[in-house]
């Protein structure tokens, strides 16, 4: 969610760095560059707000599923755990009984998605209870 806002800030900074030239041609080029960077900044802000809205809606939907009991619960030992590599962008997955779960930190979601390199709590052999719907982990409980 933050990269679109960072890109927008970068576009604004670049736009502010442009100064008017001495000739009409240079001034026209500067105006075009400013207009283009401002448009790009506006587009990035809109994309960031859209992504934030999508994630908020997902979280609200998942909270409603929990509130109304519209989920499945599985409990047991974590098996076949494959952690996400440190370089990321692969995701990780595991199995509890017959249920298989996969997730990744780079996927924008309101569900559980904290992988091992990001400090995720799941390890092979742990006893867990998971409330899930549509393959998304809504609630994760880990036995101590």
C-alpha positions as CSV (number, residue, x, y, z in Angstrom):
1,X,0.0,0.0,0.0
2,X,2.8,2.4,0.7
3,X,4.7,2.2,-2.7
4,X,2.0,4.1,-4.6
5,X,2.2,6.9,-2.0
6,X,6.0,6.9,-2.1
7,X,5.9,7.1,-5.9
8,X,3.5,10.0,-5.7
9,X,5.8,11.9,-3.3
10,X,8.7,11.3,-5.7
11,X,6.7,12.7,-8.6
12,X,5.8,15.8,-6.6
13,X,9.5,16.3,-5.7
14,X,10.6,15.9,-9.3
15,X,7.9,18.3,-10.4
16,X,9.1,20.9,-7.9
17,X,12.7,20.6,-9.2
18,X,11.7,21.8,-12.6
19,X,12.3,25.5,-13.2
20,X,11.2,27.7,-16.0
21,X,13.6,27.9,-18.9
22,X,14.8,31.0,-20.7
23,X,13.1,30.3,-24.1
24,X,9.5,29.6,-24.9
25,X,10.4,26.1,-26.0
26,X,12.2,25.4,-22.7
27,X,9.2,26.8,-20.7
28,X,6.8,24.6,-22.7
29,X,8.9,21.5,-22.0
30,X,9.0,22.4,-18.3
31,X,5.2,22.9,-18.2
32,X,4.7,19.5,-20.0
33,X,7.1,17.8,-17.5
34,X,5.3,19.3,-14.5
35,X,1.9,18.4,-15.9
36,X,3.0,14.8,-16.5
37,X,4.6,14.4,-13.1
38,X,1.6,15.8,-11.4
39,X,-0.7,13.5,-13.3
40,X,1.5,10.5,-12.3
41,X,1.5,11.7,-8.7
42,X,-2.3,11.9,-8.8
43,X,-2.6,8.5,-10.3
44,X,-0.3,7.0,-7.6
45,X,-2.4,8.6,-4.8
46,X,-5.6,7.2,-6.4
47,X,-4.0,3.8,-6.7
48,X,-2.9,3.9,-3.0
49,X,-6.3,4.9,-1.9
50,X,-7.9,2.2,-4.0
51,X,-5.6,-0.5,-2.6
52,X,-6.3,0.7,1.0
53,X,-10.0,0.5,0.3
54,X,-9.7,-3.0,-1.1
55,X,-7.8,-4.2,2.0
56,X,-10.2,-2.5,4.4
57,X,-13.1,-4.1,2.6
58,X,-11.5,-7.5,2.9
59,X,-10.8,-7.1,6.6
60,X,-14.4,-6.0,7.2
61,X,-15.7,-9.0,5.2
62,X,-13.5,-11.4,7.2
63,X,-14.6,-9.8,10.5
64,X,-18.3,-10.3,9.4
65,X,-17.5,-14.0,8.7
66,X,-16.1,-14.4,12.2
67,X,-19.0,-12.5,13.8
68,X,-21.6,-14.7,12.1
69,X,-19.8,-18.0,12.5
70,X,-19.5,-18.5,8.7
71,X,-16.1,-20.2,8.8
72,X,-14.6,-23.7,9.2
73,X,-12.3,-24.7,12.1
74,X,-9.5,-27.1,11.8
75,X,-7.1,-28.1,14.5
76,X,-4.1,-30.3,14.6
77,X,-0.4,-30.4,13.9
78,X,1.3,-28.3,11.2
79,X,2.8,-30.6,8.6
80,X,4.5,-30.0,5.2
81,X,5.5,-26.5,6.2
82,X,7.5,-24.8,3.5
83,X,8.6,-21.3,4.6
84,X,9.0,-18.3,2.3
85,X,12.6,-17.8,1.3
86,X,14.3,-14.7,2.6
87,X,14.2,-13.1,-0.9
88,X,10.4,-13.5,-0.8
89,X,7.8,-13.4,-3.6
90,X,7.2,-17.2,-3.4
91,X,4.9,-17.4,-0.4
92,X,4.7,-20.3,2.1
93,X,2.3,-23.1,2.7
94,X,1.5,-25.8,5.1
95,X,-1.1,-28.4,5.9
96,X,-3.2,-29.1,9.0
97,X,-5.0,-32.4,8.6
98,X,-6.7,-32.3,5.2
99,X,-6.7,-28.5,5.0
100,X,-3.9,-26.8,3.0
101,X,-3.0,-23.2,3.5
102,X,-0.8,-20.8,1.4
103,X,-0.1,-17.1,1.9
104,X,2.5,-14.5,1.2
105,X,3.3,-11.1,2.7
106,X,3.4,-9.4,-0.7
107,X,-0.2,-10.3,-1.4
108,X,-2.5,-7.5,-0.3
109,X,-5.1,-9.1,1.9
110,X,-6.9,-8.7,5.2
111,X,-6.3,-12.3,6.1
112,X,-3.3,-13.7,8.0
113,X,-0.2,-13.5,5.7
114,X,2.8,-13.0,8.0
115,X,5.5,-15.3,6.6
116,X,8.5,-16.8,8.4
117,X,11.0,-14.1,7.2
118,X,8.6,-11.4,8.4
119,X,8.4,-12.9,11.9
120,X,5.5,-15.3,11.2
121,X,4.7,-17.6,14.0
122,X,4.0,-20.9,12.1
123,X,6.5,-23.7,12.4
124,X,6.5,-27.4,11.4
125,X,5.1,-29.6,14.1
126,X,3.2,-27.0,16.0
127,X,-0.3,-27.7,17.3
128,X,-2.7,-25.0,15.9
129,X,-6.4,-24.2,15.6
130,X,-7.3,-22.2,12.5
131,X,-10.6,-20.6,11.6
132,X,-10.7,-20.1,7.8
133,X,-13.1,-19.3,5.0
134,X,-12.4,-19.4,1.2
135,X,-8.8,-20.5,1.9
136,X,-8.1,-17.4,4.0
137,X,-6.9,-17.7,7.6
138,X,-9.3,-15.6,9.7
139,X,-8.0,-16.5,13.1
140,X,-4.8,-18.5,14.1
141,X,-4.3,-19.9,17.5
142,X,-1.0,-21.6,18.4
143,X,-0.7,-24.0,21.4
144,X,2.2,-23.2,23.8
